[in-house]
């Protein structure tokens, strides 16, 4: 059987730990062929983002059309979208091509704290991309920003936010708990009427650059291979936890270093 193909639509990270580079590493780690559409070039390392060069929306469209016209795309992962016109371009192509699986990671702020999504694009993200998504994967601050709420800190508030995000049109929501303070990092999957808690021990490391990108890509890889959503999410959660545990072995950079995408092969 031919290898499955997953597409990442995201920004480039010149340090290799997040964005397009992390997504392609993740796809490879899961045995999925990765294609890419670049929405922005970033000058960044493990400490900061020093520059962003946004790819014109018409060229984003050209990249999307080139990939979809030739490759059999089994799943799409969307990360950094940068600006309003880029969101419109992505939404137009996805509405026309109707891929089976779309995993949307609503990237707004880098691990370093630098903003990666313009304020005027947030409403377009809500209105144009979320309704096209099979799954959205916000962390606690991103879920709050999408809803205009304070950051939730207890289960009842997170459950309320998950249901409200579902009402925006996504078929499922995974609220990531990595920004919490408890001894466990609990991700919560909302799918229809089901609410599934996915706990993992919180790992003491500063090397978490690219965690959100990679988790979303791991889920997309599982969906591309035909896994059910819950199975893909659980598998991705186990893999990302191990990748964070192994991150300190890499020793890349002087800030928030990358996770270890290929920890299985050490």
Residue, then its C-alpha position, 0 to 999 in steps of 0.5 A: x500500500x502506498x504511504x499516506x500523505x499529510x500536509x502541513x500549512x504553517x510558518x518556517x522556523x529557522x532554528x528547526x524546532x517548531x513550525x514546518x520543520x517540526x511538522x515534517x519531522x513529526x510526520x517522518x517519525x510516524x511513517x507518513x510522507x510530509x508535504x508543506x505549504x509555507x505561510x511565513x518565514x521567521x527569523x527565530x531561535x530557541x530564545x526569540x523571534x527576531x523577524x517575520x516575513x509573511x508569504x503573500x496570500x496568492x502564493x499560499x494559494x499557489x502552493x496549496x493548489x500545486x500540492x492538492x492537484x498532484x498529491x493524495x492528501x490524507x490529512x492537513x495540519x494548519x499552524x501559523x497563519x500569520x494574517x487575515x488574507x492568508x486565512x482567507x486563502x487557506x479557507x477558500x482552497x480547503x472549502x473547494x478541496x474538502x480534505x477528510x481531516x483538518x487539524x487546526x493548531x491556533x498558533x498565536x504566540x511562540x514559546x518565547x512569548x512573541x506574537x505570531x498572529x495579528x489581532x485582526x486575524x483572530x476573528x477570521x480564524x474563528x469564522x473561516x477556519x474553525x468550522x472547517x476543522x476536524x479538530x482544533x488544539x488550543x492550549x489554555x491561553x489560546x482557548x481563552x483568546x478565542x473565546x475572549x475569556x480569562x485563562x481557565x484554571x479548573x475543570x469546570x471552566x475548561x469543560x465550559x470552554x470546550x463546549x463553546x469552542x465546539x459550538x464554533x463549528x469544529x467537530x472536536x476540540x483538544x484543550x491542552x493543559x501544558x500551561x497549567x500548574x498542577x503536577x499532571x498536564x491534563x489535555x481534554x478532548x471534546x468530541x460530540x457529547x464525549x469529554x475525555x481527560x488525557x493526563x500525563x506527568x508534568x516534565x521539568x524541562x525548559x526544552x519544549x519548543x515546538x510542542x504544540x506544533x508537533x502534537x497537532x502534527x502527530x494527531x494529523x499523522x495518525x488520522x492520515x493513517x486511518x486511525x480513529x480520532x481518540x486513538x490518534x490523540x492518545x498515540x500522539x499524547x504518548x509520543x509527545x510526552x516521551x519527546x519532551x522527556x528526551x528533549x534534554x538529551x539534545x542540548x540545542x540552543x540556549x533558550x527553550x530548546x526543541x523536543x526530541x522528535x526521533x527519541x524512538x530511534x536513539 
